[in-house]
Amino acid sequence: MSNLQSRRNEFSQRLLGLALEPNMTILDIGCGTGELSFLANSILNNQCNIIGIDINKKAIGTATQYCQHTIFVYGY
């Protein structure tokens, strides 16, 4: 992982950590492969409901494997 990727991940964790609370329902529009959904779920120790939406079927397939406790929907 490059230094830039590492810094981006750290920033994302800090930002999500400030905004998230246990038992939230999160709508991730344009979720892609579910990277942020996975991170939010990790920060909240699976104590949240996440719904991810994306128009890319392949990305939704990857996201579904990545975050098994999240609902991902193909559509727009």
C-alpha positions in Angstrom: 0.0 0.0 0.0 1.4 3.4 -1.0 1.8 6.2 1.5 -1.0 8.1 -0.2 -3.4 5.2 0.1 -2.4 4.7 3.7 -3.1 8.4 4.4 -6.4 8.2 2.6 -7.5 5.2 4.6 -6.5 6.9 7.9 -8.4 10.1 6.9 -11.5 8.0 5.9 -11.4 6.1 9.2 -11.2 9.4 11.2 -13.9 11.1 9.3 -16.3 8.1 9.5 -15.5 7.7 13.1 -16.7 11.2 13.8 -20.0 10.8 11.9 -21.1 7.3 12.8 -23.0 6.0 15.8 -24.0 2.4 16.7 -27.4 1.2 15.3 -27.4 3.7 12.5 -28.8 2.9 9.1 -26.3 4.1 6.4 -27.2 4.6 2.7 -24.1 4.4 0.6 -25.0 5.8 -2.9 -22.5 5.0 -5.5 -20.9 2.4 -3.2 -18.8 0.8 -5.9 -17.0 -2.2 -4.4 -18.2 -1.4 -0.9 -14.9 -0.1 0.5 -16.4 2.7 2.6 -19.3 0.4 3.6 -16.9 -2.1 4.8 -14.9 0.5 6.7 -18.1 1.9 8.3 -19.2 -1.5 9.3 -15.7 -2.2 10.8 -15.7 1.0 12.8 -19.1 0.2 14.3 -18.3 -3.4 15.0 -21.2 -4.7 12.9 -23.6 -2.6 14.9 -25.2 -0.8 12.0 -27.4 -1.4 8.9 -25.8 -0.5 5.6 -27.5 -0.3 2.2 -25.2 0.2 -0.8 -26.4 1.2 -4.3 -24.4 1.2 -7.5 -25.1 1.0 -11.2 -22.1 -1.3 -11.8 -23.2 -5.0 -11.4 -19.6 -6.2 -11.2 -18.8 -3.8 -8.4 -22.0 -4.9 -6.6 -20.8 -8.5 -6.9 -17.4 -7.6 -5.4 -19.1 -5.6 -2.6 -21.4 -8.4 -1.7 -18.3 -10.7 -1.2 -16.5 -7.9 0.7 -19.3 -7.0 3.2 -21.5 -9.9 3.9 -23.6 -8.1 6.5 -24.6 -5.3 4.1 -27.3 -5.1 1.5 -26.1 -4.1 -1.9 -28.5 -3.2 -4.7 -27.8 -2.8 -8.4 -29.7 0.2 -9.8 -29.9 3.9 -10.4 
